[in-house]
Amino acid sequence: MHPGALIYFTDNHCNNAPGIYPYGICMAGGIVLCFVFLLVTMWKKKFNEDSMDKIVVIGIAGTGFGIFAAMLFQSTYNYIANPSAGFKLSGMTFLGGLIGGVASFLGVYFLYIYVIAPRTKIKFLKNNMNATLTDALPFIPIAICIAHAFGRLGCFFGGCCYGLPSEPRHTWGLPCAAPLPGVNVIPTQLYEMFFLLALAFAMSILYFKFRFNYNFSVYMIAYGIWRFIIEFFRGDARGQFLGTALYPSQIWSIVMVILGVGYIFLQKYVLAKHMKHPEKAAAKRG
């Protein structure tokens, strides 16, 4: 992969893709739009400056670690498939990046809230937030979908994450796979891009119109089911999971759905109690 390409929301074998510049532009554009959406939404929901700064800074840290995790997961898959080649960081997988990004975001956030902020004498590090992470969780999945959708567009331009060869009678096949020159394939990247944009739109309506606080569950369940199904139409090599008929991404998709169901109860009985609702607090003061 070109060292100047900004990549995160991708899958394996994108590192062998030609057309690196539109690929990198899509990745960079998706990440920028992700953070712009977060900033605009936090401003609209009356998050104070300290809350916005802390969440964005921690989000950037989570994105950075997510990049490393995406590479680590894919490299591990590659090593399991071919140990003789040795272990080396190459390729990326979105679900690995998502797991690493979320885990690191939560880790840094709780480290700040419970360890650093109560003990620091540095003004910037003091906790003057009028909102908690639980106030942001309902709209964070929308931002993830936006970035991921642009990532999939980058995959299309890069010629990775492509679908199975389309039969002549099918009109939806496109020459979008670099490793298969002259062969039309199912454009699974574009299908997933449209799905992610539709999911982002649906979650936006739920949150902004109905004040729905379970979007993280909606995201994990909906994307988990989608990803499990779309894997059957992928044509690139992705390995198998410990000799089973399932791909690694399908196993993680099942885990996502289970966690998505569990999150419903976590939000209802635990997280809801920690929400500060800065927008409502601002309305009362006004």
BAMARPA-519435 format. One record per residue (C-alpha): residue number from 1; chain; z, y negated, x negated. Coordinates in steps of 0.1 Angstrom, whole numbers. Layout:
N
[r NUM; A; [Z; Y; X]]
...
end
This chain:
286
[r 1; A; [0; 0; 0]]
[r 2; A; [-9; -35; -12]]
[r 3; A; [24; -50; -25]]
[r 4; A; [17; -82; -5]]
[r 5; A; [15; -64; 28]]
[r 6; A; [44; -69; 51]]
[r 7; A; [50; -36; 68]]
[r 8; A; [77; -21; 89]]
[r 9; A; [66; -9; 123]]
[r 10; A; [42; 18; 111]]
[r 11; A; [39; 55; 107]]
[r 12; A; [29; 78; 79]]
[r 13; A; [-4; 76; 60]]
[r 14; A; [-8; 39; 67]]
[r 15; A; [-4; 34; 30]]
[r 16; A; [-38; 50; 24]]
[r 17; A; [-56; 27; 48]]
[r 18; A; [-84; 3; 39]]
[r 19; A; [-87; -31; 55]]
[r 20; A; [-53; -39; 41]]
[r 21; A; [-54; -76; 50]]
[r 22; A; [-58; -74; 88]]
[r 23; A; [-32; -46; 86]]
[r 24; A; [-7; -67; 67]]
[r 25; A; [-14; -97; 89]]
[r 26; A; [-6; -77; 121]]
[r 27; A; [26; -65; 106]]
[r 28; A; [37; -99; 94]]
[r 29; A; [27; -115; 127]]
[r 30; A; [46; -90; 147]]
[r 31; A; [78; -95; 127]]
[r 32; A; [75; -133; 129]]
[r 33; A; [69; -132; 167]]
[r 34; A; [99; -108; 170]]
[r 35; A; [123; -133; 154]]
[r 36; A; [107; -163; 173]]
[r 37; A; [113; -145; 206]]
[r 38; A; [149; -138; 196]]
[r 39; A; [155; -175; 186]]
[r 40; A; [139; -188; 218]]
[r 41; A; [158; -164; 240]]
[r 42; A; [192; -171; 223]]
[r 43; A; [185; -209; 227]]
[r 44; A; [176; -204; 264]]
[r 45; A; [208; -183; 269]]
[r 46; A; [230; -210; 253]]
[r 47; A; [239; -191; 221]]
[r 48; A; [254; -217; 198]]
[r 49; A; [240; -223; 164]]
[r 50; A; [265; -201; 146]]
[r 51; A; [256; -172; 169]]
[r 52; A; [219; -177; 163]]
[r 53; A; [223; -180; 125]]
[r 54; A; [245; -149; 122]]
[r 55; A; [223; -126; 144]]
[r 56; A; [191; -137; 127]]
[r 57; A; [205; -133; 92]]
[r 58; A; [219; -99; 100]]
[r 59; A; [186; -90; 117]]
[r 60; A; [167; -98; 86]]
[r 61; A; [190; -76; 66]]
[r 62; A; [185; -48; 91]]
[r 63; A; [147; -52; 89]]
[r 64; A; [148; -50; 51]]
[r 65; A; [169; -18; 52]]
[r 66; A; [147; -5; 79]]
[r 67; A; [117; -8; 56]]
[r 68; A; [135; 13; 31]]
[r 69; A; [146; 38; 57]]
[r 70; A; [111; 42; 70]]
[r 71; A; [99; 51; 36]]
[r 72; A; [128; 74; 29]]
[r 73; A; [123; 93; 61]]
[r 74; A; [86; 98; 55]]
[r 75; A; [91; 107; 19]]
[r 76; A; [117; 133; 29]]
[r 77; A; [92; 148; 54]]
[r 78; A; [66; 149; 26]]
[r 79; A; [89; 166; 2]]
[r 80; A; [99; 193; 28]]
[r 81; A; [62; 199; 34]]
[r 82; A; [53; 201; -3]]
[r 83; A; [83; 204; -26]]
[r 84; A; [61; 211; -56]]
[r 85; A; [47; 175; -54]]
[r 86; A; [82; 162; -61]]
[r 87; A; [101; 135; -42]]
[r 88; A; [86; 100; -42]]
[r 89; A; [86; 71; -19]]
[r 90; A; [53; 69; -1]]
[r 91; A; [43; 63; 35]]
[r 92; A; [64; 50; 64]]
[r 93; A; [75; 62; 98]]
[r 94; A; [85; 39; 126]]
[r 95; A; [113; 61; 140]]
[r 96; A; [129; 63; 106]]
[r 97; A; [127; 26; 102]]
[r 98; A; [142; 21; 137]]
[r 99; A; [171; 44; 129]]
[r 100; A; [177; 28; 96]]
[r 101; A; [173; -7; 109]]
[r 102; A; [196; -3; 139]]
[r 103; A; [222; 15; 118]]
[r 104; A; [222; -11; 91]]
[r 105; A; [223; -40; 116]]
[r 106; A; [253; -25; 134]]
[r 107; A; [270; -18; 100]]
[r 108; A; [265; -53; 87]]
[r 109; A; [275; -69; 120]]
[r 110; A; [308; -49; 123]]
[r 111; A; [315; -55; 86]]
[r 112; A; [312; -92; 92]]
[r 113; A; [331; -94; 125]]
[r 114; A; [360; -71; 115]]
[r 115; A; [363; -74; 77]]
[r 116; A; [346; -106; 63]]
[r 117; A; [351; -132; 90]]
[r 118; A; [389; -127; 95]]
[r 119; A; [395; -130; 57]]
[r 120; A; [370; -155; 44]]
[r 121; A; [376; -191; 34]]
[r 122; A; [339; -199; 33]]
[r 123; A; [330; -222; 62]]
[r 124; A; [296; -206; 69]]
[r 125; A; [311; -171; 70]]
[r 126; A; [338; -180; 96]]
[r 127; A; [332; -166; 130]]
[r 128; A; [325; -195; 154]]
[r 129; A; [301; -175; 175]]
[r 130; A; [302; -181; 213]]
[r 131; A; [283; -148; 219]]
[r 132; A; [286; -113; 206]]
[r 133; A; [261; -86; 197]]
[r 134; A; [266; -72; 232]]
[r 135; A; [252; -104; 247]]
[r 136; A; [220; -99; 226]]
[r 137; A; [215; -62; 231]]
[r 138; A; [198; -66; 265]]
[r 139; A; [169; -86; 250]]
[r 140; A; [167; -72; 214]]
[r 141; A; [145; -42; 226]]
[r 142; A; [120; -67; 240]]
[r 143; A; [116; -82; 205]]
[r 144; A; [113; -47; 190]]
[r 145; A; [85; -38; 214]]
[r 146; A; [66; -70; 205]]
[r 147; A; [68; -63; 168]]
[r 148; A; [60; -27; 172]]
[r 149; A; [29; -35; 194]]
[r 150; A; [15; -57; 167]]
[r 151; A; [23; -30; 142]]
[r 152; A; [2; -5; 162]]
[r 153; A; [-27; -30; 162]]
[r 154; A; [-23; -30; 124]]
[r 155; A; [-25; 7; 124]]
[r 156; A; [-57; 6; 143]]
[r 157; A; [-73; -18; 118]]
[r 158; A; [-58; 2; 89]]
[r 159; A; [-72; 35; 102]]
[r 160; A; [-39; 54; 104]]
[r 161; A; [-19; 70; 132]]
[r 162; A; [-52; 79; 149]]
[r 163; A; [-58; 104; 177]]
[r 164; A; [-77; 136; 180]]
[r 165; A; [-115; 136; 178]]
[r 166; A; [-129; 127; 212]]
[r 167; A; [-155; 149; 229]]
[r 168; A; [-190; 135; 234]]
[r 169; A; [-184; 132; 272]]
[r 170; A; [-154; 110; 266]]
[r 171; A; [-162; 73; 264]]
[r 172; A; [-128; 62; 250]]
[r 173; A; [-133; 75; 215]]
[r 174; A; [-135; 48; 188]]
[r 175; A; [-144; 50; 151]]
[r 176; A; [-109; 38; 140]]
[r 177; A; [-98; 65; 116]]
[r 178; A; [-105; 59; 79]]
[r 179; A; [-100; 96; 69]]
[r 180; A; [-127; 107; 94]]
[r 181; A; [-157; 85; 88]]
[r 182; A; [-184; 87; 115]]
[r 183; A; [-161; 105; 139]]
[r 184; A; [-149; 89; 171]]
[r 185; A; [-112; 96; 179]]
[r 186; A; [-88; 88; 207]]
[r 187; A; [-74; 53; 199]]
[r 188; A; [-38; 63; 202]]
[r 189; A; [-27; 32; 183]]
[r 190; A; [-42; 10; 210]]
[r 191; A; [-28; 31; 238]]
[r 192; A; [7; 27; 223]]
[r 193; A; [1; -10; 217]]
[r 194; A; [-6; -15; 254]]
[r 195; A; [23; 7; 264]]
[r 196; A; [47; -14; 242]]
[r 197; A; [35; -47; 256]]
[r 198; A; [38; -34; 292]]
[r 199; A; [73; -21; 284]]
[r 200; A; [82; -55; 268]]
[r 201; A; [69; -72; 300]]
[r 202; A; [89; -50; 323]]
[r 203; A; [121; -54; 303]]
[r 204; A; [116; -92; 303]]
[r 205; A; [114; -92; 341]]
[r 206; A; [145; -71; 343]]
[r 207; A; [165; -93; 320]]
[r 208; A; [153; -128; 328]]
[r 209; A; [149; -124; 366]]
[r 210; A; [175; -98; 374]]
[r 211; A; [200; -103; 345]]
[r 212; A; [197; -66; 337]]
[r 213; A; [219; -55; 308]]
[r 214; A; [207; -20; 303]]
[r 215; A; [174; -27; 286]]
[r 216; A; [184; -7; 255]]
[r 217; A; [186; 24; 276]]
[r 218; A; [153; 16; 293]]
[r 219; A; [137; 12; 258]]
[r 220; A; [151; 43; 243]]
[r 221; A; [143; 65; 273]]
[r 222; A; [109; 51; 280]]
[r 223; A; [97; 50; 244]]
[r 224; A; [112; 84; 237]]
[r 225; A; [93; 100; 265]]
[r 226; A; [61; 81; 256]]
[r 227; A; [63; 90; 219]]
[r 228; A; [70; 127; 227]]
[r 229; A; [38; 128; 249]]
[r 230; A; [15; 107; 227]]
[r 231; A; [22; 130; 197]]
[r 232; A; [2; 157; 213]]
[r 233; A; [-29; 134; 212]]
[r 234; A; [-24; 123; 175]]
[r 235; A; [-49; 137; 150]]
[r 236; A; [-33; 127; 117]]
[r 237; A; [-12; 151; 97]]
[r 238; A; [25; 146; 105]]
[r 239; A; [41; 179; 95]]
[r 240; A; [62; 202; 116]]
[r 241; A; [100; 202; 122]]
[r 242; A; [116; 231; 103]]
[r 243; A; [89; 255; 113]]
[r 244; A; [90; 247; 150]]
[r 245; A; [60; 238; 171]]
[r 246; A; [73; 202; 174]]
[r 247; A; [66; 173; 151]]
[r 248; A; [95; 154; 136]]
[r 249; A; [88; 124; 158]]
[r 250; A; [92; 145; 189]]
[r 251; A; [126; 157; 178]]
[r 252; A; [137; 121; 173]]
[r 253; A; [121; 112; 207]]
[r 254; A; [144; 138; 224]]
[r 255; A; [174; 123; 205]]
[r 256; A; [163; 88; 217]]
[r 257; A; [162; 99; 253]]
[r 258; A; [197; 115; 251]]
[r 259; A; [211; 84; 234]]
[r 260; A; [194; 62; 260]]
[r 261; A; [212; 81; 288]]
[r 262; A; [245; 79; 269]]
[r 263; A; [241; 42; 264]]
[r 264; A; [241; 36; 301]]
[r 265; A; [278; 47; 302]]
[r 266; A; [286; 29; 270]]
[r 267; A; [273; -4; 284]]
[r 268; A; [290; 1; 317]]
[r 269; A; [325; 11; 305]]
[r 270; A; [328; -4; 270]]
[r 271; A; [302; -30; 260]]
[r 272; A; [303; -50; 293]]
[r 273; A; [339; -59; 286]]
[r 274; A; [330; -75; 253]]
[r 275; A; [302; -97; 266]]
[r 276; A; [310; -135; 265]]
[r 277; A; [280; -146; 287]]
[r 278; A; [274; -180; 269]]
[r 279; A; [250; -191; 295]]
[r 280; A; [276; -188; 323]]
[r 281; A; [302; -204; 302]]
[r 282; A; [279; -234; 295]]
[r 283; A; [272; -237; 332]]
[r 284; A; [309; -239; 340]]
[r 285; A; [314; -266; 314]]
[r 286; A; [285; -285; 328]]
end
